[in-house]
Amino acid sequence: MNKNNSTYETIAEASDSLKIKLIKQLGDNDKNQIINLSKELEPIFGSDAILTTSNIDKYFNNNTYPFIAEFNNSIIGFIIGVPLEVFEEEAWSHYDVNLGKNNTIYTYIYLIKKFYRKKGGYSKTLKMIYLNWCRKNNYSYVTGHVKSGVSKNFSNNTKVVKIFPKWYNSKSPFEYYRRPL
């Protein structure tokens, strides 16, 4: 494989030049786009949330399920799912009754470029395809950490498992949610 180009599986393609891809191996060409896009996380989580050339492989590897949204051949967003068991050493994961059951995927990062938010349905499309992929791959639950109050916008069956008053460098409380698929 040419290390400049990513290898991926196209999961969905829309007529308006939107493609959702599951990245198998992240190439250098896409790394730079993703690193630049991740800078939009800084106002929420601080500078530690920005992906860099030294930490990006932690998120895009054989233990993760990274999906990207491409519009007109440019990456406009990504979502990274990770089996909950990968986090068994993290204290927060022990609040989840599903830890060790191999039925839960944790949503690690979900980001759509600010310009594309709340227009064109790009965010919803990426999230819907991700959730459908998780369901088809025998996951029963999706979890993650979001700002307090956000998970009430998910399905009616979404449960807040724990509220964390301080979540890393965020400026507001975060909740750990569990959503059945």
C-alpha positions, -999 to +999 in steps of 0.1 A: +000+000+000+011+035-008+013+052+027+000+084+012-034+069+004-059+055+028-075+021+024-112+020+031-145+005+025-172+028+011-203+022+033-226+046+017-227+071-012-252+098-019-260+115-051-249+149-038-212+138-037-213+126+000-195+094+008-192+076+041-161+054+044-148+030+070-111+036+072-090+004+073-056+021+071-052+059+073-029+074+047-009+105+050-031+125+026-062+120+049-042+124+081-036+161+074-073+168+067-084+150+099-057+168+120-069+202+106-105+193+112-098+182+148-087+218+157-125+225+159-125+204+191-102+228+210-128+254+222-148+225+238-121+202+251-089+222+251-057+217+231-052+181+243-082+171+221-065+181+189-052+152+168-016+154+159+009+133+138+020+117+171-014+107+184-036+102+154-028+065+152-043+060+186-077+068+170-072+052+136-060+017+141-070-020+141-089-016+174-111+012+162-139+017+137-132+052+121-158+065+097-152+096+076-177+117+057-163+130+024-180+157+004-166+165-030-135+144-020-128+165+011-132+151+046-159+171+064-163+149+094-156+117+112-168+094+139-147+068+157-163+038+174-143+016+198-154-016+215-160-007+252-136-034+263-107-015+249-113+010+278-114-016+306-085+001+323-104+034+324-123+040+357-153+055+339-159+023+319-167+003+351-199+023+355-212+004+324-230-029+332-221-041+297-183-040+302-170-074+293-201-085+273-186-074+239-220-059+229-212-021+232-194+003+210-181+035+225-183+066+204-149+082+209-150+112+187-178+126+165-171+157+146-185+175+116-168+206+102-186+237+116-195+249+081-215+217+074-233+214+107-271+218+107-272+219+069-276+192+043-281+165+069-245+155+068-242+150+106-274+129+107-263+109+077-229+101+092-244+092+126-272+071+111-248+051+089-225+045+119-254+033+141-267+010+113-232-004+108-229-011+146-262-029+146-253-050+116-220-059+133-238-073+163-235-045+187-265-039+210-255-006+225-237+026+217-222+047+244-202+079+247-196+111+267-214+142+257-222+176+273-248+172+300-283+173+285-273+163+249-282+127+252-319+135+258-319+143+220-311+107+212-336+079+213-362+077+241-344+046+254-311+064+260-300+063+296-276+086+314-253+062+332-232+088+351-226+125+351-190+137+353-188+173+367-153+176+351-145+158+320-108+163+311-104+199+299-141+206+291-157+237+305-189+220+314-202+187+329-204+157+307-227+126+309-218+091+300-248+077+281-259+043+269-282+039+239-297+006+227-295-001+190 
